[in-house]
Amino acid sequence: MADFLTTLEAQPLLTDGAMGSYLFKLTGRLSETNHVYEEFNVGQPDAIRNVHLAYLAAGARCLKTNTFGANRAQLRQFGLENLASALNREGVKLAREAIAKFQAQQRESGPFFVLASVGPTAATLTTADEVADCYHAQLEAIAAGGADALLLETFHSLTQLELLIGLIRTIPGLPPVIAEVTLRAGGDGQSLEPDPVAFVGRMAALGVPVAGVNCCAPWDASAFVDAVRDTAPVCSGALLLSVMPNAGGFQRIGSRLMTTVNPEAAGKLARSLADRGVRLLGGCCEMHPPHIGEMHNYLQSRGGARLVTTAPVPASARPPIGDAEKRRNGPLSRKLKDGEFVVSIEALPPRGTDAKVIQRKIDFISELAASGLVDAVDFTDGSRGIPLIPPGDFIHLVRERLGWTAATGDAMELIPHFTGRDLNVMGIQGRLVGHHANRIHNVLFVTGDPPKMSPTYPNSTAVFDLDSVAMIRLTHSCLNAGVDFGGVPLGKQADPRTHFTIGSGVELEAHDLQRELARLRQKIDAGADYIMTQPAFRPEPLAALEPFRSKVRCLIGVMVLTSFEHAQRMAQVPGVVVPDATLAKFAALPQVADQTKLGQELAAEQIRGLMREGWAGVYLMSTALGAGTVEVLRAGLGK
């Protein structure tokens, strides 16, 4: 059997989410005198097994037992204090049974772990005798049950927590401790209580191997990690971090009150926390299987990328190709290297087999080429997890229909977005070499959105061996240097190097902008030639790019809003901010045709402003306008 701490040191582990709020969702009843959640371990065991199985199916590899309130003090209010031993013993057993059933059904090797949940009391305990009377029976039963770790969660009193840790030391057979506190705002409205740094230091001094927070809002959990990630115990590895936030309440974002009770937001949070060194991740209140499922998807990106991004460049590699070679890749590459203003248009490959839809998209690309205003068309790769024709395949089709051959060349540079979602490391390398052989020499690397676990694609999973930074680094330092990812030369010819122009993206309205900018620095250092931003509907976020303008060419995202409804929809997309003033302008126009005209005028005005400010170019989105796109460009570029 795998050891919990050894495994946690080697890789991040995902726990399940809420037990209590999920049982409430399933039963419609709170834990009360005749309906006590912990009593389900003996009274309704199938209900608990099914909860465990739902979380395992979502991707959890650690199960928290249904024993959070199974101490004598909490059970006493229901007259169940004498069942403390039985409820804890059965709680561990049910988690083990669920894991065994899941492994048998899915043929999953694991490893899987059982975390025995131990929660606080309603009234704070302040003496060793009170703590022993409350918890001794619970802890002895857990020791007998054989859990992999002891999860002390949701504690707000450090005194009670430290007394409990002292009691644990006196009971033989108990597994390693995970100590988690719940945070609240300090009296000044800025600080957190208990103080994160002091808490981590104290847990390390007590010999606790894993410590963190749970049952606090995601933004407070994120602030906790930022506060402690550079402390000595964490940096040395003496103490591993755990974070299990709840879904969070309302938070003011811009001019709106919004909540992060959203599975995709939970997934992004999980990947952000893993990037900052958190080893044990999961959820608390209102974080249910869909949230854990998205966390699982996003955490797939931590598999190979973490190792490969820091791998040394093979000794057999030549110097990566330079600007002179990249200039020959097409008009966008040439203009970027010559410092000229560029225009790239985003296009979505078709989703299905409708010949009319396919031809309409190709006709649109032909019209863009004929306008002489566009330097490149970039094709998305399953944005939002929607399955589309792969960008490389659609590029081949476009060239065939339009007669663009190796002899004639392409009228515009054709750029595939390239994600790490669907391919392992070998697949990524193979596809990139294939792109190069097929005259696709400019690639935009993005980590990619995880598959949406919709009923249409119930078995769709993500790979995420490499993230965007890793793909940029390996393309620049390996392929563009003449060797594959393992250091083997790409050929015996005099110069086997590929000559990819390398792009990536940045989200200027990201909730965690500092992390996003840190990632941007990594992309630039890894070898990115240009960056495309998410749509920027206001100038303020562009200030964050100022320190990078001398290091990488920045194409600013311009989205052509087609209606008030479109503007409202975009305002709800994470990482996009549509100003209230812009929404008001659309709302003031009752006719959709007038709204469409307004959207075109705003986009053209934005393009003119970006040219005046000396940005490298524009990345124009929302090409549903068809011919209107060319009109926007003519008005914006003054041609």
C-alpha positions as CSV (number, residue, x, y, z in Angstrom):
1,M,0.0,0.0,0.0
2,A,1.3,3.4,-0.9
3,D,2.3,5.7,1.9
4,F,0.3,8.9,2.1
5,L,3.1,11.3,3.0
6,T,5.5,9.8,0.5
7,T,2.9,10.1,-2.2
8,L,2.0,13.7,-1.2
9,E,5.7,14.7,-1.3
10,A,5.9,13.3,-4.9
11,Q,2.7,14.8,-6.4
12,P,-0.3,16.9,-5.5
13,L,-3.3,14.9,-4.4
14,L,-7.0,15.7,-4.8
15,T,-9.4,15.1,-2.0
16,D,-13.2,15.1,-2.2
17,G,-15.5,18.0,-1.4
18,A,-18.3,18.6,1.1
19,M,-20.0,15.8,2.9
20,G,-22.6,17.8,5.0
21,S,-23.8,20.2,2.3
22,Y,-23.9,17.4,-0.3
23,L,-26.0,15.2,2.0
24,F,-28.3,18.2,2.5
25,K,-28.6,18.5,-1.3
26,L,-29.4,14.8,-1.6
27,T,-31.8,14.5,1.4
28,G,-33.2,18.0,1.7
29,R,-32.7,17.8,5.5
30,L,-30.2,19.3,7.9
31,S,-28.4,17.2,10.5
32,E,-30.9,17.2,13.4
33,T,-32.1,15.0,16.3
34,N,-33.7,12.4,14.1
35,H,-31.5,12.9,11.1
36,V,-27.9,13.0,12.1
37,Y,-25.4,12.9,9.3
38,E,-22.7,11.0,11.2
39,E,-25.2,8.4,12.3
40,F,-25.7,7.5,8.6
41,N,-22.5,5.5,9.0
42,V,-24.5,2.8,10.8
43,G,-28.1,3.8,9.9
44,Q,-27.8,4.6,6.2
45,P,-24.4,3.3,5.0
46,D,-25.4,3.1,1.4
47,A,-26.0,6.9,1.3
48,I,-22.4,7.5,2.5
49,R,-20.9,4.9,0.1
50,N,-22.7,6.6,-2.8
51,V,-21.3,10.0,-1.8
52,H,-17.8,8.6,-1.7
53,L,-18.3,6.9,-5.1
54,A,-19.5,10.1,-6.6
55,Y,-16.4,11.9,-5.5
56,L,-14.1,9.1,-6.7
57,A,-15.8,9.2,-10.1
58,A,-15.2,12.9,-10.2
59,G,-11.5,12.3,-9.8
60,A,-10.8,12.5,-6.0
61,R,-8.0,10.2,-4.8
62,C,-8.5,11.0,-1.1
63,L,-11.8,10.5,0.7
64,K,-12.7,12.4,3.9
65,T,-14.6,10.1,6.3
66,N,-18.1,11.0,7.4
67,T,-16.9,11.6,11.0
68,F,-16.5,15.4,11.1
69,G,-18.8,15.8,14.1
70,A,-18.4,12.2,15.5
71,N,-16.8,13.3,18.8
72,R,-18.6,12.9,22.2
73,A,-19.2,16.6,22.7
74,Q,-21.0,17.0,19.4
75,L,-22.9,13.7,19.5
76,R,-24.1,14.5,23.0
77,Q,-26.6,17.1,21.8
78,F,-28.3,14.3,19.8
79,G,-28.0,11.7,22.6
80,L,-25.5,9.6,20.5
81,E,-22.3,10.1,22.5
82,N,-22.0,6.4,23.3
83,L,-21.9,5.7,19.5
84,A,-18.7,7.7,19.0
85,S,-16.5,4.6,18.6
86,A,-18.8,2.8,16.3
87,L,-19.5,5.8,14.1
88,N,-15.8,6.5,13.5
89,R,-14.9,2.9,13.0
90,E,-17.7,2.5,10.4
91,G,-16.8,5.8,8.8
92,V,-13.3,4.6,8.0
93,K,-14.7,1.3,6.8
94,L,-17.2,2.8,4.4
95,A,-14.5,4.9,2.8
96,R,-12.4,1.8,2.3
97,E,-15.3,-0.1,0.9
98,A,-16.1,2.7,-1.6
99,I,-12.5,2.8,-2.8
100,A,-12.4,-1.0,-3.2
101,K,-15.7,-1.0,-5.2
102,F,-14.5,1.9,-7.4
103,Q,-11.2,0.2,-8.1
104,A,-12.9,-3.1,-9.0
105,Q,-15.4,-1.3,-11.3
106,Q,-13.1,1.1,-13.0
107,R,-9.9,-1.0,-12.8
108,E,-8.1,1.9,-11.2
109,S,-4.8,1.2,-9.5
110,G,-4.7,4.3,-7.4
111,P,-3.2,5.1,-5.0
112,F,-6.2,6.1,-3.0
113,F,-6.2,7.3,0.6
114,V,-8.7,7.7,3.5
115,L,-8.5,10.8,5.6
116,A,-10.2,10.5,8.9
117,S,-12.1,13.8,9.5
118,V,-12.0,15.3,13.0
119,G,-13.8,18.6,13.5
120,P,-14.1,21.2,16.3
121,T,-16.8,21.6,18.9
122,A,-19.5,24.2,19.2
123,A,-18.1,25.4,22.5
124,T,-14.3,25.9,22.5
125,L,-12.4,23.5,24.7
126,T,-9.6,25.0,26.7
127,T,-8.2,22.2,28.9
128,A,-6.5,18.9,28.2
129,D,-9.1,17.0,30.2
130,E,-12.0,18.5,28.2
131,V,-10.2,17.6,25.0
132,A,-9.5,14.0,26.1
133,D,-13.1,13.5,27.2
134,C,-14.3,14.8,23.9
135,Y,-12.0,13.1,21.4
136,H,-10.4,10.0,23.0
137,A,-13.0,7.5,21.8
138,Q,-13.0,9.0,18.3
139,L,-9.3,8.8,18.0
140,E,-9.0,5.3,19.3
141,A,-11.6,4.1,16.8
142,I,-9.8,5.9,14.0
143,A,-6.5,4.2,15.0
144,A,-8.2,0.8,15.0
145,G,-9.8,1.5,11.6
146,G,-6.6,2.2,9.9
147,A,-7.0,5.5,8.1
148,D,-4.1,6.9,6.1
149,A,-4.1,10.3,7.7
150,L,-5.9,12.2,10.4
151,L,-7.6,15.4,9.1
152,L,-8.1,18.0,11.9
153,E,-10.3,20.4,10.0
154,T,-12.2,23.7,10.4
155,F,-10.6,24.6,13.7
156,H,-10.8,28.3,14.7
157,S,-9.2,27.9,18.1
158,L,-5.5,27.3,18.0
159,T,-5.6,26.5,21.7
160,Q,-8.0,23.6,21.2
161,L,-6.1,22.4,18.1
162,E,-2.8,22.3,19.9
163,L,-4.4,20.5,22.9
164,L,-5.8,17.9,20.4
165,I,-2.4,17.4,18.8
166,G,-1.0,16.8,22.2
167,L,-3.7,14.1,22.9
168,I,-3.0,12.5,19.5
169,R,0.7,11.9,20.6
170,T,-0.5,9.8,23.5
171,I,-2.6,7.4,21.4
172,P,-0.6,4.6,19.5
173,G,-1.5,3.6,16.0
174,L,-2.7,7.0,14.7
175,P,-1.6,8.1,11.2
176,P,0.1,11.4,10.3
177,V,-1.8,14.6,11.1
178,I,-3.2,17.2,8.6
179,A,-4.1,20.3,10.6
180,E,-6.4,22.9,9.0
181,V,-7.9,26.1,10.3
182,T,-10.6,28.2,9.0
183,L,-9.8,31.9,8.4
184,R,-11.7,35.0,9.2
185,A,-11.0,38.7,8.6
186,G,-9.0,40.5,11.3
187,G,-10.2,43.5,13.1
188,D,-8.5,45.9,10.6
189,G,-10.5,44.3,7.7
190,Q,-7.2,43.5,5.9
191,S,-5.4,40.8,7.9
192,L,-6.5,37.2,8.4
193,E,-7.0,35.4,11.7
194,P,-5.4,33.2,12.8
195,D,-2.2,34.8,11.4
196,P,-1.1,32.4,8.5
197,V,2.6,32.7,9.1
198,A,2.3,32.2,12.9
199,F,0.0,29.2,12.3
200,V,2.4,27.5,9.9
201,G,5.4,28.1,12.1
202,R,3.6,26.7,15.1
203,M,2.4,23.6,13.3
204,A,6.0,23.0,12.0
205,A,7.3,23.4,15.6
206,L,4.8,20.7,16.8
207,G,6.0,18.3,14.1
208,V,2.8,18.4,12.0
209,P,3.7,17.3,8.4
210,V,0.7,18.9,6.6
211,A,-1.1,22.1,7.4
212,G,-3.4,24.5,5.7
213,V,-6.9,26.0,5.6
214,N,-10.4,24.8,4.9
215,C,-13.9,26.1,4.9
216,C,-12.9,29.6,3.9
217,A,-13.6,31.6,0.8
218,P,-11.3,30.8,-2.2
219,W,-9.8,34.3,-2.2
220,D,-8.9,33.9,1.5
221,A,-7.4,30.5,0.8
222,S,-5.4,32.0,-2.0
223,A,-4.2,34.8,0.3
224,F,-3.2,32.2,2.9
225,V,-1.0,30.5,0.4
226,D,0.6,33.7,-0.8
227,A,1.4,34.6,2.9
228,V,3.1,31.3,3.8
229,R,4.6,29.9,0.6
230,D,8.0,31.6,1.2
231,T,8.2,30.7,4.9
232,A,11.1,28.5,6.0
233,P,9.0,25.4,6.9
234,V,7.2,25.4,3.5
235,C,10.3,26.2,1.4
236,S,12.3,23.5,3.1
237,G,9.6,20.9,2.6
238,A,9.3,20.3,6.3
239,L,5.6,21.3,6.1
240,L,3.4,20.5,3.1
241,L,0.4,22.8,2.4
242,S,-3.2,21.7,2.2
243,V,-6.1,23.9,1.0
244,M,-9.8,22.9,0.9
245,P,-11.9,26.1,0.4
246,N,-15.7,26.3,0.4
247,A,-17.5,27.7,-2.6
248,G,-17.3,31.3,-1.3
249,G,-19.9,34.0,-0.8
250,F,-20.5,37.1,-2.8
251,Q,-17.4,39.2,-3.7
252,R,-17.3,42.6,-5.4
253,I,-15.6,42.2,-8.7
254,G,-15.6,45.5,-10.6
255,S,-19.1,46.9,-10.2
256,R,-20.7,43.5,-9.6
257,L,-21.3,41.2,-6.7
258,M,-20.4,37.8,-7.9
259,T,-19.8,34.3,-6.4
260,T,-17.4,31.6,-7.3
261,V,-19.9,28.8,-6.8
262,N,-18.9,27.6,-10.2
263,P,-17.1,24.3,-11.1
264,E,-14.8,25.8,-13.7
265,A,-13.7,28.5,-11.2
266,A,-12.9,25.8,-8.7
267,G,-10.8,24.0,-11.4
268,K,-8.8,27.2,-12.2
269,L,-8.3,27.8,-8.4
270,A,-7.0,24.2,-8.0
271,R,-4.4,24.7,-10.8
272,S,-3.4,28.1,-9.4
273,L,-2.9,26.6,-5.9
274,A,-0.9,23.7,-7.3
275,D,1.3,26.1,-9.2
276,R,2.1,27.8,-5.9
277,G,3.1,24.6,-4.2
278,V,-0.1,23.3,-2.5
279,R,0.1,19.5,-2.3
280,L,-3.3,18.5,-0.9
281,L,-6.3,20.1,-2.6
282,G,-10.0,19.7,-2.3
283,G,-13.2,21.3,-1.3
284,C,-15.4,22.1,1.7
285,C,-19.0,23.4,2.0
286,E,-20.9,23.6,-1.3
287,M,-18.0,22.1,-3.2
288,H,-19.6,19.0,-4.8
289,P,-18.7,16.4,-7.4
290,P,-18.9,18.8,-10.4
291,H,-16.4,21.1,-8.6
292,I,-14.0,18.3,-7.8
293,G,-14.4,17.0,-11.4
294,E,-13.2,20.3,-12.8
295,M,-10.4,20.4,-10.2
296,H,-9.3,17.0,-11.4
297,N,-9.3,18.2,-15.0
298,Y,-7.2,21.3,-14.3
299,L,-4.8,19.4,-12.1
300,Q,-3.9,17.1,-15.0
301,S,-1.7,19.9,-16.3
302,R,0.6,19.4,-13.3
303,G,1.6,15.9,-14.4
304,G,4.4,16.2,-16.9
305,A,4.8,20.0,-17.2
306,R,6.3,20.5,-13.8
307,L,9.1,18.1,-14.6
308,V,9.7,19.0,-18.3
309,T,9.7,22.8,-18.0
310,T,12.9,22.7,-15.9
311,A,14.7,20.0,-17.9
312,P,18.1,21.0,-19.2
313,V,18.5,21.7,-22.9
314,P,20.2,18.6,-24.5
315,A,23.9,19.0,-25.2
316,S,23.3,17.9,-28.8
317,A,21.1,21.0,-29.5
318,R,22.2,23.8,-31.8
319,P,21.4,27.4,-31.0
320,P,17.7,27.9,-31.7
321,I,16.9,29.5,-35.0
322,G,16.6,33.3,-35.0
323,D,14.6,36.1,-36.4
324,A,16.0,35.8,-39.9
325,E,14.5,32.3,-40.4
326,K,11.2,33.2,-38.7
327,R,10.7,36.2,-40.9
328,R,10.1,33.7,-43.8
329,N,7.2,32.0,-42.1
330,G,4.6,34.5,-43.4
331,P,3.4,38.1,-43.4
332,L,2.6,38.2,-39.7
333,S,6.0,36.8,-38.7
334,R,7.8,39.2,-41.0
335,K,6.0,42.2,-39.8
336,L,6.4,41.3,-36.2
337,K,10.2,41.0,-36.6
338,D,10.3,44.3,-38.6
339,G,8.2,46.2,-36.1
340,E,5.2,46.8,-38.3
341,F,1.6,46.8,-37.1
342,V,-0.1,43.4,-37.6
343,V,-3.7,42.0,-37.8
344,S,-4.7,38.5,-36.9
345,I,-8.3,37.3,-37.1
346,E,-9.6,34.5,-34.8
347,A,-11.6,31.8,-36.6
348,L,-13.4,28.8,-35.3
349,P,-13.0,25.5,-37.3
350,P,-16.3,23.8,-38.0
351,R,-17.9,21.5,-35.4
352,G,-19.7,19.1,-37.7
353,T,-20.0,17.8,-41.3
354,D,-22.3,20.4,-42.8
355,A,-20.7,21.2,-46.2
356,K,-22.4,24.6,-46.3
357,V,-21.0,25.6,-42.9
358,I,-17.5,24.5,-43.9
359,Q,-17.7,26.4,-47.2
360,R,-19.0,29.5,-45.5
361,K,-16.0,29.6,-43.2
362,I,-13.6,29.1,-46.1
363,D,-15.3,31.8,-48.1
364,F,-14.9,34.2,-45.2
365,I,-11.1,33.4,-45.1
366,S,-10.9,34.0,-48.8
367,E,-12.6,37.4,-48.3
368,L,-10.1,38.3,-45.6
369,A,-7.3,37.4,-47.9
370,A,-8.7,39.5,-50.8
371,S,-9.1,42.5,-48.5
372,G,-5.3,42.8,-48.1
373,L,-5.9,44.0,-44.5
374,V,-5.2,40.8,-42.6
375,D,-1.8,39.2,-41.9
376,A,-2.9,36.0,-40.3
377,V,-5.9,33.9,-39.3
378,D,-5.6,31.9,-36.1
379,F,-7.8,28.8,-35.6
380,T,-8.9,27.9,-32.1
381,D,-8.3,24.4,-30.6
382,G,-11.5,23.3,-28.8
383,S,-12.0,26.5,-26.9
384,R,-14.4,26.0,-23.9
385,G,-13.9,22.3,-24.3
386,I,-16.1,22.1,-27.4
387,P,-14.9,19.5,-30.0
388,L,-14.1,21.1,-33.3
389,I,-12.1,20.0,-36.4
390,P,-8.5,20.2,-35.3
391,P,-6.9,23.5,-36.5
392,G,-4.1,21.8,-38.5
393,D,-6.7,19.6,-40.3
394,F,-8.8,22.7,-41.1
395,I,-5.8,24.6,-42.4
396,H,-5.1,21.7,-44.9
397,L,-8.7,22.0,-46.0
398,V,-8.6,25.8,-46.4
399,R,-5.4,25.5,-48.5
400,E,-6.9,22.8,-50.7
401,R,-10.1,24.7,-51.4
402,L,-8.3,28.0,-52.0
403,G,-5.5,26.6,-54.1
404,W,-2.7,27.8,-51.7
405,T,0.2,25.4,-52.4
406,A,3.9,25.3,-51.5
407,A,4.6,26.9,-54.9
408,T,2.0,29.7,-54.5
409,G,2.4,30.2,-50.8
410,D,-0.4,31.3,-48.5
411,A,-2.0,34.7,-48.9
412,M,-2.1,35.0,-45.1
413,E,-0.2,33.2,-42.3
414,L,-2.4,30.4,-41.0
415,I,-1.8,29.8,-37.2
416,P,-3.2,26.9,-35.2
417,H,-3.9,27.2,-31.5
418,F,-2.2,24.3,-29.8
419,T,-3.3,23.0,-26.4
420,G,-1.9,20.3,-24.1
421,R,-5.4,19.1,-23.2
422,D,-5.7,16.2,-25.7
423,L,-2.1,14.9,-26.2
424,N,0.6,13.4,-24.1
425,V,4.3,14.5,-24.6
426,M,4.9,12.1,-27.5
427,G,1.7,13.2,-29.2
428,I,2.6,16.9,-28.8
429,Q,6.1,16.4,-30.3
430,G,4.7,14.3,-33.2
431,R,2.0,16.8,-34.1
432,L,4.4,19.7,-34.0
433,V,6.9,17.9,-36.3
434,G,3.9,17.1,-38.6
435,H,2.9,20.8,-38.6
436,H,6.3,21.8,-39.7
437,A,6.4,19.2,-42.5
438,N,3.1,20.6,-43.7
439,R,4.1,24.2,-43.9
440,I,2.5,25.2,-40.6
441,H,5.3,27.3,-39.1
442,N,3.6,29.6,-36.6
443,V,1.9,28.1,-33.5
444,L,0.0,29.7,-30.7
445,F,0.4,27.7,-27.5
446,V,-2.3,27.7,-24.8
447,T,-2.7,25.3,-22.0
448,G,-6.3,24.8,-23.0
449,D,-9.8,24.6,-21.4
450,P,-10.6,21.2,-19.9
451,P,-13.4,19.1,-21.5
452,K,-16.8,20.0,-20.2
453,M,-18.3,17.0,-18.5
454,S,-21.6,17.4,-20.4
455,P,-24.0,14.4,-20.9
456,T,-22.8,14.4,-24.6
457,Y,-19.2,13.6,-23.6
458,P,-19.5,11.6,-20.3
459,N,-16.2,9.9,-20.7
460,S,-14.1,12.8,-22.0
461,T,-10.9,13.3,-20.0
462,A,-7.9,15.6,-20.2
463,V,-4.2,14.8,-20.6
464,F,-2.4,18.0,-19.9
465,D,1.1,16.4,-19.8
466,L,2.4,19.9,-20.7
467,D,1.2,23.4,-20.1
468,S,1.7,26.4,-22.4
469,V,5.0,27.3,-20.8
470,A,6.4,23.8,-21.2
471,M,5.3,23.6,-24.9
472,I,6.9,27.0,-25.6
473,R,10.2,26.0,-23.9
474,L,10.5,22.7,-25.7
475,T,9.6,24.1,-29.1
476,H,12.1,26.9,-28.8
477,S,14.9,25.0,-27.0
478,C,14.5,21.6,-28.6
479,L,12.7,21.6,-31.9
480,N,13.9,25.0,-33.1
481,A,17.4,23.8,-32.0
482,G,17.2,20.6,-34.1
483,V,16.5,18.0,-31.5
484,D,13.4,16.2,-30.2
485,F,12.2,16.5,-26.6
486,G,14.6,13.7,-25.6
487,G,17.7,15.3,-27.2
488,V,17.7,13.1,-30.4
489,P,18.6,15.0,-33.6
490,L,15.6,15.6,-35.8
491,G,17.5,14.4,-38.8
492,K,21.0,13.8,-40.3
493,Q,20.9,16.8,-42.6
494,A,23.2,19.7,-42.1
495,D,20.5,21.8,-40.2
496,P,17.5,19.7,-38.9
497,R,16.1,22.7,-36.9
498,T,12.4,23.6,-37.2
499,H,11.7,27.4,-37.5
500,F,8.5,27.9,-35.6
501,T,7.3,31.4,-34.8
502,I,6.0,31.0,-31.2
503,G,3.0,32.7,-29.7
504,S,0.9,32.4,-26.6
505,G,-1.8,34.3,-24.7
506,V,-2.3,36.4,-21.6
507,E,-5.4,37.3,-19.6
508,L,-5.2,40.9,-18.5
509,E,-8.4,40.8,-16.5
510,A,-7.4,37.7,-14.6
511,H,-8.6,37.6,-11.0
512,D,-5.0,36.7,-9.9
513,L,-3.2,39.2,-12.2
514,Q,0.2,38.7,-10.4
515,R,0.2,35.0,-11.1
516,E,-0.9,35.7,-14.8
517,L,2.0,38.2,-15.2
518,A,4.4,35.7,-13.6
519,R,3.3,33.1,-16.2
520,L,3.8,35.7,-18.9
521,R,7.4,36.2,-17.8
522,Q,7.9,32.5,-17.9
523,K,6.5,32.4,-21.5
524,I,8.8,35.2,-22.6
525,D,11.9,33.5,-21.0
526,A,10.9,30.2,-22.6
527,G,11.0,31.7,-26.1
528,A,7.7,33.3,-27.0
529,D,7.9,35.7,-30.0
530,Y,4.5,37.3,-29.5
531,I,1.5,37.4,-27.1
532,M,-2.2,37.7,-27.9
533,T,-4.4,39.1,-25.1
534,Q,-8.0,38.2,-24.2
535,P,-10.4,40.9,-25.3
536,A,-9.7,44.2,-23.6
537,F,-12.8,46.5,-23.6
538,R,-11.1,49.2,-21.6
539,P,-7.5,50.6,-21.7
540,E,-6.6,50.3,-18.0
541,P,-5.6,46.6,-18.0
542,L,-3.1,47.3,-20.8
543,A,-0.9,49.1,-18.3
544,A,0.2,45.7,-16.9
545,L,1.8,44.9,-20.2
546,E,4.0,48.0,-20.3
547,P,7.1,46.3,-18.6
548,F,6.9,43.6,-21.3
549,R,6.6,45.6,-24.5
550,S,10.3,45.7,-25.1
551,K,10.6,42.0,-24.6
552,V,7.8,40.5,-26.7
553,R,5.4,41.7,-29.4
554,C,1.9,42.2,-27.9
555,L,-1.3,41.9,-30.0
556,I,-4.2,43.3,-28.1
557,G,-7.5,41.4,-28.2
558,V,-10.4,43.4,-29.8
559,M,-13.8,41.8,-29.8
560,V,-16.6,43.0,-32.0
561,L,-19.7,43.0,-30.0
562,T,-22.7,42.2,-32.2
563,S,-25.6,43.1,-29.8
564,F,-26.6,44.0,-26.3
565,E,-27.2,40.3,-25.5
566,H,-23.7,39.5,-26.8
567,A,-22.2,42.2,-24.6
568,Q,-24.1,40.9,-21.6
569,R,-23.0,37.4,-22.2
570,M,-19.3,38.4,-22.6
571,A,-19.6,40.3,-19.3
572,Q,-20.2,37.0,-17.5
573,V,-17.1,35.3,-19.0
574,P,-14.3,34.8,-16.4
575,G,-11.3,37.0,-17.3
576,V,-13.4,39.5,-19.4
577,V,-14.7,42.9,-18.2
578,V,-17.2,44.8,-20.2
579,P,-17.5,48.3,-18.7
580,D,-20.9,49.4,-17.4
581,A,-20.7,52.4,-19.7
582,T,-20.4,50.1,-22.7
583,L,-23.3,48.0,-21.6
584,A,-25.4,51.2,-21.2
585,K,-24.6,52.3,-24.7
586,F,-25.9,49.0,-26.1
587,A,-28.9,49.1,-23.8
588,A,-29.9,52.6,-25.1
589,L,-30.4,51.2,-28.6
590,P,-33.6,49.2,-29.1
591,Q,-32.8,47.8,-32.5
592,V,-30.3,45.0,-32.9
593,A,-29.1,46.4,-36.2
594,D,-28.1,49.6,-34.4
595,Q,-26.4,47.6,-31.6
596,T,-24.4,45.8,-34.3
597,K,-23.3,49.1,-35.8
598,L,-22.3,50.4,-32.4
599,G,-20.2,47.3,-31.8
600,Q,-18.4,47.8,-35.1
601,E,-17.8,51.5,-34.3
602,L,-16.4,50.7,-30.9
603,A,-14.0,48.1,-32.3
604,A,-12.8,50.4,-35.0
605,E,-12.2,53.1,-32.5
606,Q,-10.2,50.7,-30.3
607,I,-8.0,49.7,-33.2
608,R,-7.2,53.3,-34.0
609,G,-6.2,53.9,-30.4
610,L,-4.0,50.8,-30.3
611,M,-2.2,52.0,-33.4
612,R,-1.6,55.4,-32.0
613,E,-0.2,53.9,-28.8
614,G,2.3,51.8,-30.7
615,W,1.1,48.3,-29.9
616,A,2.3,45.5,-32.1
617,G,-1.1,44.7,-33.5
618,V,-4.6,43.5,-32.9
619,Y,-6.1,40.1,-32.4
620,L,-9.7,40.5,-33.7
621,M,-12.4,38.2,-32.3
622,S,-16.1,37.7,-33.0
623,T,-15.9,37.0,-36.7
624,A,-19.6,36.1,-36.9
625,L,-20.0,39.5,-38.6
626,G,-18.7,38.1,-41.9
627,A,-18.3,41.0,-44.2
628,G,-18.6,43.4,-41.3
629,T,-15.2,42.3,-40.1
630,V,-13.5,43.8,-43.2
631,E,-15.5,47.0,-42.7
632,V,-14.3,47.2,-39.1
633,L,-10.7,46.8,-40.2
634,R,-11.0,49.4,-43.0
635,A,-12.5,51.9,-40.5
636,G,-9.9,51.0,-37.8
637,L,-6.8,50.9,-40.0
638,G,-7.9,53.9,-42.1
639,K,-7.6,52.0,-45.4
